[in-house]
């Protein structure tokens, strides 16, 4: 009889974060839903009923995604992770996702979704666990020859294709993917000179992406040089400044960050109370998605934001513990990649919300609204729990 060793600390931390996220998504989105329904009522729609804000709220989609995600987590945690150490699992998910990424980039909406009517699919979210499984398989297969050029070519190609596609459509996800890959290759012992080459290549792609979508460059300048002092030193005539102003899609690129800081600051230590936040009503865009951490700060205060931060620190602790405890190299690198991806994304999101970095669209795992993000995160945690259950 198989004896399963569930990491209950990791499992319960995941459950608490998901439940907390659903509560905050309801609070952050309810104001928008009520406003829309009130407008419909004023326009002659059916009379507003007490149950409509709840029935219409997007929280139900989040609950559905959480339920599906936990089903996937429960299945994956019982599947021996070593079954993923196979060429089919290394290439098949990426092979299916790459066409989806291309379609999403060419025909998707603002956030590169593929719409299926009742639900939207964001391929870039599922590129994360797919690429991590590929990298874990690849690194283990070539661990003794990790610095061989013949080894690096296929890995570089896979990362470049996924990275460029995601970068073109989703800058924040690209940062997380490339950061995760760098961590896995660094631990595997990749020579520093290859990191220098890779860094130069990534820098060129980043520069190209900034000019391909100039509003990204405007956001970066608004963060680093908001008064254009350096820009005017480089270009005293002001042509570069005028061009940056012309490509901006909003009057103030730092508007979200400023409103986010106001929200977090107004919450104080104990917060205004769940549902009592003011910034989510017409002031803070994307309050229930990328900037939901600000809603936590305003409504739950320092205690709430610290609780979420501690939650991801626990995920990092348990994931790194599995990296050291896994009995085989595949388990080690799978745990390392999954943990790095989840925690890095969480820390990047928090830093943006606290105005510690340029604004970029990236959700807070398990907390932000988004079915693809929720499913992808719980799939990753299911694989991480599988390492725990099947180790030893």
Secondary structure, 3 states (H helix, E strand, C coil): CCCCCCCHHHHHHHHHHHHHHHHHHHHHHHHHHHHHHHHHHHCCCCCCCCCHHHHHCCHHHHHHHHHHHHHHHHHHHHCCHHHHCCHHHHHHHHHHHHHHHHHHHHHCCCCCCEECCCCEECHHHHHHHHHHHHHHHHHHHCHHHCCCHHHHHHHHHHHHHHHHHHHHHCHHHHHHHHHHHHHHHHHHCCCHHHHHHHHHHHHHHHHHHHHHCHHHHHHHHHHHCCCCHHHHHHCCCCHHHHHHHHHCCCCCCCHHHHHHHHHHHHHCCCCCCCCCCCCCCCCCCCCCCCCHHHHHHHHHHHHHHHHHHHHHHHHHHHHHHHHHHCCCHHHHHHHHHHHHHHHHHHHHHHHHHCCCCCCCCCCCCCCCCCHHHHHHHHHHHHHHHHHHHHCC
